[in-house]
Amino acid sequence: MKLFSFFVFVGENDGAVMSPNPAFMPTGFHTQLKPFVNPNPKPDFSDDPAFDPAFEDEDEDNDIYDYDVADFLSGRIQTRRYTQLMALMEFYTQEESFDADKYWNYGCNCMIHGDRPLSDMGTGPGVDRLDIKCREYKLCQECARAQFGEMCIGEFIEYRKPGTKTLLNDDGVEETHKFCRNSPNTCERSLCECDLQFAKDHAKVSRVAFDPAHHNMLYNANAQEIHDMCVRGGKDANSDRRCCGGVRNAAKVYNYAHPQQFCCDDQVTETSDGYENCVPKE
């Protein structure tokens, strides 16, 4: 017999069970993103860590990748995929342990619960730096769907267990990091890079940017209150939102119509000078 899995989060103050707010519907705010078009027709992935033989035998829990549609419908995949994100959050957190109750119901975009805890979009640009990082994470996954199809969603697709390697930082100090092991330019790799970048960004920002006033701020809020708190200003009629990267790094969204926003070498830049493989302006 298969058991259904549900994500519930307990509020810190009143012990209420957190569940998706039916008013939290970002209708009208999001437009279809245009997928990343690699300006390099023959990219060289030979140096990618996914092909490094030193990591081929790294321990991996292979049974969690053996699934079918029945698993997805029963809720089991959602639980297992969420576990992959949590493992990265635990690895990079600067606190004793990662507190999901604290961070997963925050601001307008850190709403990682419900039946689509990973891929559901928030709304608005973000109320602070931490909320902005959550929005970037959701947009990264939206780019994965734009690039690899609507079924490229975090609740359905598993990626290989990330590897571990030691690198020198800018100060010459050794640091241990995770890296994605799926082949570049795949849905699995794209989703893994989204999780990985989010875990790194969240660890850096959360301890200095967390505002208790933004925790549970949308709980029991109605549609008008959500609009007032989250949707800041109108949509720029001249914007052309496109994805940049996502082939073997975390995709980011930029405004193709902006004169000082470019996608060069799979990253968003303020100038095309000095870069190769820039997406040309039409």
C-alpha positions as CSV (number, residue, x, y, z in Angstrom):
1,M,0.0,0.0,0.0
2,K,1.3,3.4,-0.9
3,L,1.0,6.3,1.5
4,F,0.2,9.9,0.4
5,S,2.8,12.5,1.5
6,F,1.8,16.0,2.4
7,F,4.0,19.0,3.3
8,V,2.9,20.7,6.5
9,F,4.7,23.4,8.4
10,V,4.1,24.5,11.9
11,G,4.2,28.2,12.6
12,E,6.6,29.2,15.4
13,N,4.2,31.4,17.3
14,D,0.7,29.9,17.4
15,G,1.3,26.3,16.3
16,A,-1.0,26.6,13.4
17,V,-0.5,24.1,10.5
18,M,0.6,25.9,7.4
19,S,-1.0,25.1,4.2
20,P,-1.2,26.7,0.8
21,N,-3.3,29.9,0.9
22,P,-6.0,29.8,-1.9
23,A,-5.6,33.5,-2.3
24,F,-1.9,33.1,-3.2
25,M,-2.4,33.1,-6.9
26,P,0.1,35.1,-8.9
27,T,-2.3,35.5,-11.9
28,G,-1.4,38.2,-14.4
29,F,2.1,38.8,-13.0
30,H,4.1,36.2,-14.9
31,T,4.6,36.0,-18.6
32,Q,6.0,33.1,-20.5
33,L,9.8,33.2,-20.3
34,K,11.7,32.7,-23.5
35,P,14.2,29.8,-23.2
36,F,18.0,30.2,-23.4
37,V,19.4,30.0,-26.9
38,N,23.1,29.0,-26.6
39,P,25.1,31.3,-28.9
40,N,27.8,28.7,-29.1
41,P,26.6,26.0,-31.5
42,K,29.2,23.5,-30.4
43,P,29.9,24.0,-26.7
44,D,32.8,22.0,-25.2
45,F,31.8,20.1,-22.1
46,S,34.9,18.0,-21.8
47,D,36.1,19.7,-18.7
48,D,32.7,19.5,-16.9
49,P,32.9,17.7,-13.5
50,A,30.0,15.4,-14.6
51,F,32.6,13.6,-16.8
52,D,35.4,13.5,-14.2
53,P,36.2,9.7,-13.7
54,A,37.3,10.5,-10.2
55,F,33.7,10.8,-9.1
56,E,32.2,8.0,-11.1
57,D,32.2,5.6,-8.1
58,E,30.9,8.1,-5.5
59,D,28.3,6.5,-3.3
60,E,24.8,7.1,-4.6
61,D,21.4,6.0,-3.4
62,N,20.3,4.7,-6.8
63,D,16.9,3.3,-5.7
64,I,15.4,6.8,-5.3
65,Y,15.8,7.3,-9.0
66,D,13.8,4.2,-10.0
67,Y,10.2,5.6,-10.2
68,D,7.2,5.6,-12.4
69,V,4.1,7.8,-12.9
70,A,2.2,5.9,-10.1
71,D,4.9,7.1,-7.7
72,F,4.4,10.6,-8.8
73,L,0.6,10.5,-8.4
74,S,0.9,8.9,-5.0
75,G,3.1,11.8,-3.8
76,R,6.2,9.7,-3.1
77,I,8.4,11.4,-5.7
78,Q,7.5,14.8,-4.4
79,T,8.8,13.8,-0.9
80,R,12.0,12.3,-2.3
81,R,12.7,15.2,-4.6
82,Y,12.2,17.7,-1.7
83,T,14.7,15.6,0.2
84,Q,17.4,16.4,-2.4
85,L,16.9,20.1,-1.9
86,M,16.9,19.8,1.8
87,A,20.2,17.8,1.7
88,L,21.9,20.8,-0.1
89,M,20.3,23.3,2.3
90,E,21.7,21.3,5.3
91,F,25.1,21.1,3.7
92,Y,25.5,24.9,3.1
93,T,23.6,26.3,6.1
94,Q,25.7,28.4,8.5
95,E,23.4,27.5,11.4
96,E,23.4,24.3,13.4
97,S,20.8,22.9,11.2
98,F,18.5,24.2,8.5
99,D,15.2,25.3,9.9
100,A,12.5,24.7,7.3
101,D,9.7,26.0,9.5
102,K,11.5,29.3,9.8
103,Y,12.5,29.8,6.1
104,W,9.8,28.0,4.0
105,N,7.0,30.4,4.8
106,Y,8.7,33.8,4.3
107,G,8.0,36.9,2.2
108,C,6.2,36.6,-1.1
109,N,8.4,33.9,-2.8
110,C,9.7,31.6,-0.1
111,M,6.5,29.6,-0.1
112,I,7.9,26.0,-0.4
113,H,4.9,23.9,0.7
114,G,1.7,22.5,-0.8
115,D,1.4,20.1,-3.7
116,R,4.0,21.9,-5.8
117,P,6.5,23.1,-3.1
118,L,9.4,23.5,-5.5
119,S,8.0,24.7,-8.8
120,D,5.0,26.9,-7.7
121,M,5.9,30.6,-8.4
122,G,5.6,33.3,-5.8
123,T,4.6,36.8,-6.7
124,G,6.3,40.2,-6.8
125,P,10.0,41.0,-6.9
126,G,10.6,40.2,-3.3
127,V,10.3,42.1,0.0
128,D,14.0,41.8,1.0
129,R,17.3,40.2,-0.1
130,L,16.2,36.7,1.2
131,D,12.9,36.8,-0.6
132,I,14.7,37.9,-3.8
133,K,16.9,34.8,-3.6
134,C,13.7,32.6,-3.3
135,R,12.3,34.4,-6.4
136,E,15.5,33.8,-8.3
137,Y,15.2,30.1,-7.4
138,K,11.6,29.9,-8.7
139,L,12.6,31.7,-11.9
140,C,15.5,29.3,-12.4
141,Q,13.1,26.4,-12.4
142,E,10.7,28.3,-14.7
143,C,13.7,28.6,-17.1
144,A,14.2,24.8,-16.9
145,R,10.6,24.3,-17.9
146,A,11.0,26.8,-20.8
147,Q,14.1,25.0,-21.9
148,F,13.2,21.4,-21.5
149,G,9.4,21.3,-21.4
150,E,6.6,21.7,-18.9
151,M,7.3,18.3,-17.3
152,C,10.7,19.5,-16.2
153,I,9.6,20.2,-12.7
154,G,11.2,19.7,-9.4
155,E,8.5,17.5,-8.1
156,F,8.8,15.0,-10.9
157,I,12.4,14.9,-12.0
158,E,15.2,13.4,-9.9
159,Y,18.9,14.3,-10.5
160,R,22.0,12.3,-9.5
161,K,23.3,12.7,-6.0
162,P,25.6,15.8,-6.2
163,G,29.3,15.1,-5.7
164,T,31.7,16.8,-3.3
165,K,35.0,18.5,-4.0
166,T,37.5,20.8,-2.2
167,L,38.4,24.1,-3.8
168,L,40.5,27.1,-2.8
169,N,38.6,30.3,-2.2
170,D,39.9,33.8,-3.1
171,D,41.8,33.9,0.2
172,G,43.5,30.6,-0.5
173,V,41.5,28.7,2.1
174,E,40.1,25.3,1.3
175,E,36.4,25.0,1.1
176,T,34.2,21.9,0.5
177,H,31.5,22.3,-2.2
178,K,28.9,20.2,-3.9
179,F,28.6,19.9,-7.7
180,C,26.0,18.5,-10.1
181,R,26.8,15.2,-11.8
182,N,24.2,15.0,-14.5
183,S,25.3,15.7,-18.1
184,P,25.1,19.4,-19.2
185,N,22.2,20.7,-21.2
186,T,19.6,18.3,-19.6
187,C,16.6,18.9,-17.4
188,E,18.2,17.0,-14.5
189,R,21.3,19.1,-14.6
190,S,19.3,22.4,-14.9
191,L,17.2,21.5,-11.8
192,C,20.2,20.4,-9.8
193,E,22.0,23.7,-10.6
194,C,18.9,25.6,-9.4
195,D,18.9,23.8,-6.1
196,L,22.7,24.1,-5.7
197,Q,22.8,27.9,-6.4
198,F,19.8,28.5,-4.1
199,A,21.4,26.6,-1.2
200,K,24.6,28.7,-1.6
201,D,22.8,32.0,-1.9
202,H,20.4,31.2,0.9
203,A,23.2,30.3,3.3
204,K,25.0,33.7,2.6
205,V,21.9,35.9,2.9
206,S,19.6,34.3,5.4
207,R,21.6,35.0,8.6
208,V,21.9,38.7,7.8
209,A,18.6,39.4,5.9
210,F,16.0,37.4,7.8
211,D,13.3,39.7,9.1
212,P,10.8,38.2,11.6
213,A,8.1,40.6,10.2
214,H,8.3,38.8,6.9
215,H,7.8,35.3,8.4
216,N,4.2,34.0,8.0
217,M,3.3,37.4,6.5
218,L,0.9,35.9,3.9
219,Y,-0.8,33.4,6.3
220,N,-4.5,34.1,6.2
221,A,-4.0,37.1,3.9
222,N,-6.6,37.7,1.3
223,A,-6.0,38.5,-2.4
224,Q,-6.0,42.2,-2.0
225,E,-3.6,42.1,1.0
226,I,-1.3,39.8,-1.0
227,H,-1.4,42.3,-3.9
228,D,-0.6,45.2,-1.6
229,M,2.3,43.4,0.1
230,C,3.9,41.6,-2.8
231,V,3.2,43.3,-6.2
232,R,5.4,46.4,-6.3
233,G,4.6,48.7,-9.2
234,G,3.5,47.8,-12.7
235,K,5.1,45.6,-15.3
236,D,7.5,47.3,-17.6
237,A,5.9,47.2,-21.1
238,N,9.3,47.3,-22.7
239,S,10.7,44.3,-20.9
240,D,11.5,41.1,-22.7
241,R,12.2,38.5,-20.1
242,R,14.5,35.8,-21.2
243,C,16.6,33.0,-19.6
244,C,20.3,33.0,-19.6
245,G,22.4,29.9,-18.9
246,G,21.0,26.7,-17.3
247,V,23.2,24.5,-19.5
248,R,25.7,23.7,-16.7
249,N,25.0,26.5,-14.3
250,A,21.9,28.0,-12.6
251,A,19.7,29.9,-15.1
252,K,18.9,33.6,-14.5
253,V,16.3,35.8,-16.0
254,Y,17.3,39.1,-17.7
255,N,15.6,41.8,-19.7
256,Y,16.7,41.3,-23.3
257,A,15.3,44.7,-24.2
258,H,17.4,46.5,-21.6
259,P,20.5,48.3,-23.2
260,Q,22.7,47.2,-20.3
261,Q,21.7,43.6,-19.8
262,F,23.3,40.9,-21.8
263,C,23.7,37.1,-21.7
264,C,27.3,36.3,-22.2
265,D,29.1,33.0,-21.5
266,D,25.9,31.7,-19.8
267,Q,25.7,34.6,-17.3
268,V,23.9,37.9,-17.1
269,T,26.3,40.8,-17.6
270,E,26.1,44.6,-17.8
271,T,28.2,44.8,-20.9
272,S,29.2,42.4,-23.7
273,D,32.7,43.8,-23.9
274,G,35.4,41.2,-23.1
275,Y,33.0,38.3,-23.2
276,E,32.6,35.6,-25.8
277,N,29.5,33.7,-26.8
278,C,27.0,36.6,-26.2
279,V,23.4,36.2,-27.2
280,P,23.1,38.8,-30.0
281,K,20.7,41.7,-29.8
282,E,18.2,41.6,-32.6
